[in-house]
Amino acid sequence: MGKKILDSKILYAVLSILISMSLWLWVTERDENRERHPYNLPITFEGVDILEERGLMLVTPNVTANLYIRATPMVLAAFNENPPKLTANVSNISTEGAQRVAYSYSLPAGVSENDVEISARNSSGMAVDVDIARFLRRENVEIRGEFQGSAAEGYLPGDKDDFRFSPATLTISGRADQVNQVAYAKVIITDEELTEAVGKDMPFQLIGASGDPLDNLDVTCDVDMIYTSFPIRATAEIPLEVKVIEGGGLRTSDVKAVASADSIMVAGAKEAVDGQVSLGAITVATIDLASLDDDIIEFGGELTFPIPLDDQLENLSGITEVKVTLKVNKRVETREYEASRISFINAPEGWTPTIITQAVRVKIRGAAALLDELEAENIGVVADLRDINPAVGPYTVSASINLNSVGSVGDVGVVNPRSYTVVVSLTRES
């Protein structure tokens, strides 16, 4: 029994010694300072805005520094989640080129200067070298567009002058030597088989004076994307026509009219193009044979007419007018008659018209044999008073000419029938 107790006392002694040694080792380990070397701690630069006010800029903003930190393991563990923060102030720099700037550190919450030993262990101490360059902010940099895509069949892309941008120009800032390399910015459209106008935000390239892209510039633009508008227009071929109205002793079959162009190609919004297609041919001119000059009747001639086109359409053919060559295949003569048989119609109620004009000289054109049979008394002049605003006094009103003779309008007719007038006077009925 005594032997067992003795053995137990020895066991307890050994255990006590072991426990004491473990506690001593744990406390020693806990209090012993260790060294940690955190690499690439970033430095935050202050006073950069003041540099820019002086026309300077920090070329190397992503600068890091190495620090050696000696502290207990518990303190070092705090740096795992929240390492020291390094800051440097560049507001005192006033010249460009390489500069050495001192930096300082701040410790995480709960860690004091007494808990750590921090050193840089380099010849410059807690300082870094930075590069300062001349700063330039350049406004109103031109934006150009280039179409490298394709339009679907029946559609036409615009040209370089049709590009519209928002913003209209760029502002570029950065190192002066790099900003000055930029000649313009370019937006490139590469979409294929387009049937609608382009209108969207698009990326852009900065282009140098040689016309090549500048890929590695350390500059900043005021926008990342440019809203670009570019037209894609529908196209169609539209026929042209010249209408001929018989009169003045001539039928349409008596005249050959040849136009210098039969059609034009137009472009525009699909709705506008489809609308013109649905209307059919564009009437370039309406030639009234009763209004032709005697020289054209006898010798033929050429008349020029502009091509009327809706403002929403563009004439891609570049033909703005049509020349119409006329040739009359029928022998006719023009004679002048003094017509004195003048009457009126549509007199205003309550008024009495009196015809002042005694005779009207009327030009008649037709075959010579028919004109030989025509007498002045066969020509009637009729004044229409329908649109007159009645008041006492004389009025000049339009008059129509009636022929009571042999032959139809295609055989004999009045020249310029809408050019005749007579003078009438109105008096109130008593």
Solvent accessible surface area in square Angstrom, and as a share of the most:
residue,aa,sasa,rsa
1,M,175,0.78
2,G,51,0.49
3,K,140,0.59
4,K,142,0.60
5,I,88,0.45
6,L,96,0.48
7,D,69,0.36
8,S,46,0.30
9,K,130,0.55
10,I,99,0.50
11,L,100,0.50
12,Y,139,0.53
13,A,52,0.40
14,V,71,0.41
15,L,80,0.40
16,S,63,0.41
17,I,103,0.52
18,L,96,0.48
19,I,106,0.54
20,S,67,0.43
21,M,107,0.48
22,S,65,0.42
23,L,108,0.54
24,W,161,0.57
25,L,100,0.50
26,W,155,0.54
27,V,73,0.42
28,T,57,0.33
29,E,72,0.32
30,R,109,0.40
31,D,84,0.44
32,E,90,0.40
33,N,68,0.35
34,R,112,0.41
35,E,74,0.33
36,R,78,0.29
37,H,45,0.20
38,P,19,0.12
39,Y,139,0.53
40,N,100,0.51
41,L,11,0.05
42,P,97,0.61
43,I,9,0.04
44,T,83,0.48
45,F,26,0.11
46,E,85,0.38
47,G,16,0.15
48,V,51,0.29
49,D,93,0.48
50,I,67,0.34
51,L,0,0.00
52,E,74,0.33
53,E,144,0.65
54,R,104,0.38
55,G,19,0.19
56,L,1,0.01
57,M,26,0.12
58,L,13,0.06
59,V,22,0.13
60,T,54,0.32
61,P,73,0.46
62,N,144,0.74
63,V,22,0.13
64,T,62,0.36
65,A,11,0.08
66,N,64,0.33
67,L,0,0.00
68,Y,49,0.19
69,I,0,0.00
70,R,87,0.32
71,A,0,0.00
72,T,32,0.18
73,P,41,0.26
74,M,121,0.54
75,V,26,0.15
76,L,19,0.09
77,A,54,0.42
78,A,43,0.33
79,F,5,0.02
80,N,96,0.49
81,E,161,0.72
82,N,58,0.30
83,P,56,0.35
84,P,6,0.04
85,K,126,0.53
86,L,3,0.01
87,T,46,0.27
88,A,3,0.02
89,N,78,0.40
90,V,0,0.00
91,S,19,0.12
92,N,137,0.70
93,I,20,0.10
94,S,78,0.50
95,T,82,0.48
96,E,91,0.41
97,G,29,0.28
98,A,91,0.71
99,Q,45,0.20
100,R,151,0.55
101,V,11,0.07
102,A,72,0.56
103,Y,14,0.05
104,S,64,0.41
105,Y,54,0.20
106,S,60,0.39
107,L,36,0.18
108,P,11,0.07
109,A,104,0.80
110,G,86,0.83
111,V,21,0.12
112,S,52,0.34
113,E,108,0.48
114,N,146,0.75
115,D,58,0.30
116,V,14,0.08
117,E,105,0.47
118,I,29,0.14
119,S,46,0.29
120,A,9,0.07
121,R,144,0.53
122,N,80,0.41
123,S,125,0.81
124,S,35,0.22
125,G,29,0.28
126,M,55,0.25
127,A,15,0.12
128,V,18,0.10
129,D,86,0.45
130,V,6,0.03
131,D,52,0.27
132,I,2,0.01
133,A,11,0.09
134,R,106,0.39
135,F,40,0.17
136,L,54,0.27
137,R,144,0.52
138,R,68,0.25
139,E,101,0.45
140,N,115,0.59
141,V,3,0.02
142,E,84,0.38
143,I,13,0.07
144,R,111,0.40
145,G,12,0.11
146,E,59,0.27
147,F,48,0.20
148,Q,96,0.43
149,G,17,0.16
150,S,34,0.22
151,A,23,0.18
152,A,16,0.13
153,E,171,0.77
154,G,38,0.36
155,Y,48,0.18
156,L,59,0.29
157,P,36,0.23
158,G,11,0.11
159,D,85,0.44
160,K,158,0.67
161,D,104,0.54
162,D,44,0.23
163,F,12,0.05
164,R,151,0.55
165,F,37,0.15
166,S,67,0.43
167,P,49,0.31
168,A,75,0.58
169,T,51,0.29
170,L,1,0.01
171,T,18,0.10
172,I,0,0.00
173,S,19,0.12
174,G,5,0.05
175,R,58,0.21
176,A,16,0.12
177,D,81,0.42
178,Q,29,0.13
179,V,0,0.00
180,N,98,0.50
181,Q,84,0.37
182,V,4,0.02
183,A,42,0.32
184,Y,23,0.09
185,A,0,0.00
186,K,35,0.15
187,V,0,0.00
188,I,44,0.22
189,I,0,0.00
190,T,81,0.47
191,D,48,0.25
192,E,111,0.50
193,E,117,0.53
194,L,30,0.15
195,T,66,0.39
196,E,130,0.58
197,A,68,0.52
198,V,12,0.07
199,G,42,0.40
200,K,84,0.35
201,D,84,0.44
202,M,16,0.07
203,P,87,0.55
204,F,39,0.16
205,Q,75,0.33
206,L,21,0.10
207,I,1,0.01
208,G,4,0.04
209,A,103,0.80
210,S,93,0.60
211,G,34,0.33
212,D,84,0.44
213,P,63,0.40
214,L,44,0.22
215,D,121,0.63
216,N,144,0.74
217,L,37,0.18
218,D,76,0.39
219,V,30,0.17
220,T,88,0.51
221,C,28,0.17
222,D,79,0.41
223,V,42,0.24
224,D,124,0.64
225,M,88,0.39
226,I,0,0.00
227,Y,96,0.36
228,T,0,0.00
229,S,39,0.25
230,F,3,0.01
231,P,38,0.24
232,I,14,0.07
233,R,49,0.18
234,A,8,0.06
235,T,35,0.20
236,A,20,0.15
237,E,111,0.50
238,I,3,0.01
239,P,67,0.42
240,L,21,0.10
241,E,62,0.28
242,V,36,0.21
243,K,104,0.44
244,V,39,0.22
245,I,90,0.46
246,E,72,0.32
247,G,5,0.05
248,G,2,0.02
249,G,0,0.00
250,L,0,0.00
251,R,95,0.35
252,T,66,0.38
253,S,92,0.60
254,D,23,0.12
255,V,16,0.09
256,K,122,0.52
257,A,40,0.31
258,V,77,0.44
259,A,32,0.25
260,S,78,0.50
261,A,14,0.11
262,D,111,0.57
263,S,33,0.21
264,I,2,0.01
265,M,77,0.34
266,V,0,0.00
267,A,1,0.00
268,G,5,0.05
269,A,57,0.45
270,K,106,0.45
271,E,136,0.61
272,A,18,0.14
273,V,4,0.02
274,D,67,0.35
275,G,32,0.31
276,Q,21,0.09
277,V,78,0.45
278,S,94,0.61
279,L,142,0.70
280,G,29,0.28
281,A,38,0.29
282,I,12,0.06
283,T,48,0.28
284,V,13,0.07
285,A,10,0.07
286,T,74,0.43
287,I,8,0.04
288,D,24,0.12
289,L,0,0.00
290,A,4,0.03
291,S,50,0.32
292,L,11,0.06
293,D,92,0.48
294,D,67,0.34
295,D,97,0.50
296,I,24,0.12
297,I,16,0.08
298,E,112,0.50
299,F,152,0.63
300,G,19,0.18
301,G,25,0.24
302,E,101,0.45
303,L,48,0.24
304,T,65,0.38
305,F,46,0.19
306,P,100,0.63
307,I,18,0.09
308,P,70,0.44
309,L,48,0.24
310,D,73,0.38
311,D,147,0.76
312,Q,126,0.56
313,L,15,0.08
314,E,77,0.35
315,N,35,0.18
316,L,62,0.31
317,S,49,0.32
318,G,58,0.56
319,I,65,0.33
320,T,99,0.58
321,E,77,0.34
322,V,0,0.00
323,K,84,0.36
324,V,0,0.00
325,T,67,0.39
326,L,2,0.01
327,K,127,0.54
328,V,19,0.11
329,N,98,0.50
330,K,50,0.21
331,R,209,0.76
332,V,22,0.13
333,E,78,0.35
334,T,43,0.25
335,R,77,0.28
336,E,83,0.37
337,Y,28,0.11
338,E,94,0.42
339,A,0,0.00
340,S,79,0.51
341,R,111,0.41
342,I,28,0.14
343,S,53,0.34
344,F,77,0.32
345,I,83,0.42
346,N,65,0.33
347,A,43,0.33
348,P,24,0.15
349,E,170,0.76
350,G,32,0.31
351,W,21,0.07
352,T,63,0.37
353,P,16,0.10
354,T,70,0.41
355,I,39,0.20
356,I,85,0.43
357,T,33,0.19
358,Q,139,0.62
359,A,37,0.29
360,V,13,0.08
361,R,135,0.49
362,V,0,0.00
363,K,89,0.38
364,I,0,0.00
365,R,2,0.01
366,G,0,0.00
367,A,30,0.23
368,A,40,0.31
369,A,69,0.53
370,L,37,0.19
371,L,2,0.01
372,D,92,0.48
373,E,102,0.46
374,L,8,0.04
375,E,87,0.39
376,A,36,0.28
377,E,118,0.53
378,N,41,0.21
379,I,0,0.00
380,G,3,0.03
381,V,0,0.00
382,V,25,0.14
383,A,0,0.00
384,D,56,0.29
385,L,2,0.01
386,R,165,0.60
387,D,137,0.71
388,I,23,0.12
389,N,122,0.63
390,P,53,0.33
391,A,48,0.37
392,V,109,0.63
393,G,17,0.16
394,P,98,0.62
395,Y,54,0.21
396,T,94,0.55
397,V,18,0.10
398,S,79,0.51
399,A,7,0.06
400,S,60,0.39
401,I,21,0.11
402,N,72,0.37
403,L,45,0.22
404,N,89,0.46
405,S,39,0.25
406,V,79,0.45
407,G,46,0.44
408,S,55,0.36
409,V,85,0.49
410,G,1,0.01
411,D,36,0.19
412,V,8,0.05
413,G,4,0.04
414,V,16,0.09
415,V,7,0.04
416,N,62,0.32
417,P,38,0.24
418,R,187,0.68
419,S,75,0.48
420,Y,24,0.09
421,T,70,0.41
422,V,2,0.01
423,V,49,0.28
424,V,0,0.00
425,S,23,0.15
426,L,0,0.00
427,T,69,0.40
428,R,168,0.61
429,E,103,0.46
430,S,164,1.06
